[in-house]
């Protein structure tokens, strides 16, 4: 059975999905767009590195000039990107642990808006 090649999303697609998730959680504000751009770039880099790692046969260790072994550079890159992504996901409240400590503002609707909304259903 042939292994399916991993797809790498564009930073723009990741940003859009991130904003949609944050809107669903009630944590999105346009002021966060710069952080979201950085987060999307990190996720994009991680997806590319993971794809390259898998395409290269998942080599975890490489030999050193002295004859020993060390962690392969791509594994170190993946680990660092995971840590960075986790930090940004915390700041953007995209994981359960970070969301626990945040009070989400709920938009208040007027009585008229509620009545009109119920008529649409």
C-alpha positions, 0 to 999 in steps of 0.5 A: 500500500502506497503511503499518502504524501503529507499536504502542506497548507499555505500560511494564508490557509492556516491563518484563515483556519486559526481565525475561524477557530478563535472566532468559534472560541470567542477569543479572536480580535483583529489586534492579534493578526500579527501573532496569528501571522507568526503562528501560521508561518511556524505551523507551515514550516513545521508541516514542511519539515515533517513532510521532508523528515518523512520523505527522508525515511524518518532518520532520527540520528546521524553520525558525527565526525568523531564516530558517534551519533547525534540527533539529526538536524531535522529532528531538532528543527521539528522539536524547536518548531513544536515548542514555538507553536505551543507557545503561540497557541497558548498566547492565542488560546488555541489549546484547552490549557490556555483556554481554561485561564481566559474569560471569554467575552460574550456578545450581548444581544438585545431583546429585539435581536433575539426575537428577530433571530428566533423568527428566522428559525 
